[in-house]
Amino acid sequence: MRALITGGAGFIGSHLADRLVAQGATVWALDDLSTGTRANVAHLDRTPRFRLVEGSVLDPALVDNLVAQCDVVYHLAAAVGVRRILAEPRRSIEVNLHGTEHVLAAAARHGRPVLVASTSEVYGKNAGGPLREDDDAIVGSTRTTRWLYAITKAADECLALAYARETGLPVVVVRLFNTIGPRQTGAYGMVVPRLVDQALRGAPLTVYGDGQQTRCFTYVDDALAAMQALMATPAARGDVFNVGQPREVTIERLATLIRELAGSDSPIAYIPYEQAYGAGFEDMRRRVPDISKLQRLTGFVPRVPLEEALRRIIEHAKSVHGQRPAP
Ligand code: UDP
C-alpha cells in the first residue's frame, strides 16, 4: 500500500509516517515546510519506502499527480496554531480552503479513500458539556481573526461531506482535540510545547487568563490509532468523528503538572489575553469531546494518560535541548 500524507513533515503527519512505514506501507509526504520540518522526518531518510515531496497542496497538478499514484490519502496539511492564524490570515484561508479543494477533487477523480483532518475548533464558543458531532458550531464575528480557522475548517468539512454525498467519495472527517506529542512546536502558540520548553529553561510558565479554562489533551499515538481505525471501517465513510480523550484539565493544573514532571522550579506567570494575543481575542473556556460515536464504530480506547504523554514529551524535549549548541 502507498499512502500520501499531506503535511507529512508536520507534527502529526510525521508520526503517521512513522506508523505507516512501520506497518509496511510506502509513504509519500507532501509538505511545503512552512510549519513542518525536514528534521521531523530525517530519521526516515534512509527508508526506501519513505519519500518527502517538497511542495504545496495549493499546486493542483502536483496534488493530482501524487494522489493518482497512491492508494490512500491522509490530508493533514493546514495552517495550524492560533499564532500563525493571527499572523497570516490570508495565507491561512487559502491553504485551508484551496488545499482541501484540490485534495478532495483529486481523490474523487482517482477514486481514492481520503481522511480529512479537521479540528475541535469548529465547535467555536460552544462550551457546553461533552461536544457531540451534531452539536452547533458557535463562532464569533468574522472581524475576530481567530474564527477564520473554525470557519475554513468547517467549510472543508462541508465540502468533504458534499463529495461523499454527490460522488460517493470514501471520505472520513476527524475533529482532533488538542493533540500533543514529541515534535510539536510551541512556535505557533500550542500550550504544551511552550510550557515544556519554558519549564526546561527555568523561565516563567505563561498561563493565559486565569488559567481556569480547560482542554482535553490527546497523545498523538492515540489520535493516530483512532484515525487508522476509522479508515479501516467502511461504516465511517461520509461521516464526521471527534477524535480525542475526554479527561479535562485546567491550564493552570497543566502548568503545575509540567513543572513537577520536568523537575523545574519555574514560577507560573499569569498573562492577560490582550497581552498574549492582542486586543479582542476570544478564548474557549472549555472543550471536551464526546467520543461515543468513535467508540461505537471502532472500539477505540485512549491508551496514554496525560501524565505519561507529558513525560514522553519532556524526555524528547530534553534530548533536543541537549543537542542545541551552547549559546
Ligand atoms: N495557553 C496558555 N499559555 C500559552 C499558550 C496557550 O495559557 O503559552 C492557553 C490558551 O489560551 C488556551 C489553551 O492554553 O486556553 C490551549 O491553547 P492552544 O493554543 O494550545 O490550543 P487551543 O486554544 O487551540 O485549544
Residues whose N, C-alpha, C, O or C-beta is under 5 A from the ligand:
A	BS01	UDP	V82 G189 M190 V191 R194 T206 V207 Y208 Q213 I251 D283 M284
